[in-house]
Amino acid sequence: MNLMMEKLKAIIRKPFLLILLLVLPAAGAYVGQMFLQNVENDVKIPVAIADEDQSKLSKEVIQRVTTNERIKLIATTADEGEKKLLRNEVDSLFIVREGFMDNIKKEDYEETIELVKMPASVATSVVEEVIASEVTRLSSNSKAAIQVERLYERYRWEKPKTLWEDAYRYTDEQWKPEPLMTIQYVTDGQEGAQPDEKQQTINRSVPLWGFLTLVVSLMAMEWVLKEKGPIFKRMKTFPKGVMSYVYQSVAAYGFVLIIQTVLSFFFFLKVGAVTDSRVLLLMLIYLCFCLAFSFWLATESRHLGRYYTAGFLIAMMLSIIGGVFFPISDIAERLGAIATWIPQHLLVTQQLVLAKELWIQLGTILVITILLWLKAVWNVRSIT
């Protein structure tokens, strides 16, 4: 314990290191989230659309998609759109086939809009959902108008010439200001809670904190690489000398990072990045992984430069696959499946629903953490 206190005093005597350990993760995550939010707002997805139907409904779909702030819609022909796609000028091409309006009226919604994309298209699913939602709106309006026509025929009422159009427009008005049906996602312990605008703005602060915490953990374990040669070997002559020194030194840095984690959590709670207090548990579990990983990597490395290079590359790779910076499933579905087993993914979802999959993921991360720690201890004991 005395050695741990001495280590803590040594950390305090280095104000630059102390500030990095305590402040960098939360502050960097908050600033990084603001930057990512600005980038997302400024960048629009270029999408080409070819309207071969030229009907009122097809033009209505295009007009509504144009109002979406995330999409830059480029009107073109099918041939020209394919050329733009080959030149990578657009992310994807949507072709509204001739007969679109007639098919909607006939309740035939299959293959009304054709999607053409390249293997490198990254945002097709996002745009496809936007267009599909507009087609769903049109089809719902059309189906309601058809039902009104059938009622007139059934009761032999006099049918106005504009009956279908009037019924269609009336149904379409029911979507304003909000759709007739919405879906509210509720996490365990937050029944009836609605995410506010502030929370949506900072929703990647905690994942970014995870990336920066792994980086500062690498900095914190730098002492292992520097001392395992000259100091560890001399301590081999004392009973339990090396392991006692290592355990207390790791505990000192771990104590500082635990304080950082708790302070970061309350900061995120104040700014609205998190709403569930149980997220702190995920952050602490993730911190254990960071310490074990950094400790293991330091015992495996021989050169400081290679240690930081390997550590940063692995941290970046895990963060990208885990979905810290952007949803990896938008680029590769297979990587999206792998992401659920990456420690950073827990910080991305921030969900503590008592589901079987969650406990399996937590168990897997804890097992990896324990294995990394045991391997690091074995490496220290094997130093001669």
C-alpha positions, 0 to 999 in steps of 0.5 A: 500500500505504501508503494501505491501511495508513492506511485500516486504522489509521483503521478500528482507531481507530474501535472501534465500526465495527471491532466491527460489521465483525468481530463483528456478522455471526457474533454476530447470526446465532447469536442470530437462529438461536436466535430463529428456532428458538424461533419454529419450535418455538412456532408450530404449523400449524392444520389441520382434518381431517374423518373421514367414515369413522370407522374404526379406521385413519382414527382411527389416522391422526388420532391419529398426526398429532396427536402431531406437534409442528408441527401443531395438528390440529382435528377437525371436519366437512367443511362446518364445516372449509370455513367455517374455511378461508374464515375463515382459521382453518386453513391447510388441510382434509383430509377422510378420505372414507367407505370409507377403511379398505375402500379400504386393505384393497383396496389402493386408495390413490388419493383416500382423503384429499381436500385442500382449500386456499386460494391463501394456504395456505403450509404445505400441502406440509409437512402433506401430507407428514406425512399421506402418510407415515402413509397409507403406513405404513397401506398397507404394513401392510395390504399385508403383511396381505393377503399373509399372507392369500393365503399361508394361502389358497394353502397351504389353512391354517386361517385365524384370524378375526383373521388380517388384524388380527394380521398388520397389527399385527405389521407395524406393530410393525416400524416401532418404534422406527424405520421399516423403511427410512430414507434417509440424505442424504450430501454429497460428502466426508461419507460416513456422516456423520449430522447431530447435533441441535446441527447441526440446531438452528443450520442457519440461522446461515450464511445469516443471517450472509450477510444481516448481512454484506451489511448491514455491507458497505453500512456499510463502503462508506459512505465512497464516498458521502461522499468521491466528491464533494469528494475524488474530484474533487480527485484527478482532477488526479493520475495514477491518483490516484482509482483508486489511492485507491479500490482501496486503500480497498476493499482495506482494508475487504475485508481486515477483512471477510475476517478477519471471514469466517474468524473467523465460519467457525471460530465456526460450525465450533465450534458445529456450524453447519457440518461441511464446511471447504469452506463457507469457500470459499462464504462468501468468494465470497459476500463478494466479491459483497457488496463488489462490490454495496455498492461499485456501489450507493455509486457509483450513490447520491447521498444517504446515506439513500437508499443505506441504504434501497435497500441494506437493501431489496435485501438483505432481498429477496434474503435472503427469495427466497434462503431465508435466513429460511424456505424460500421454496418453501413459499410460492411454487414459482416463487420457489423456482426463482428462489432457486437463482440468488440468491447467498444460496442457496449459503449456505442449501444449503451443498453443494459437490457437484461437479454441473453446476448448482452450477458454473453457479450459481457462475459466474453469481454470479462474473459478476454480481460482476465486472459490478457491480465494473466498473460501479462502477469506470466510475462512479468514472472518470466523476466530473468 
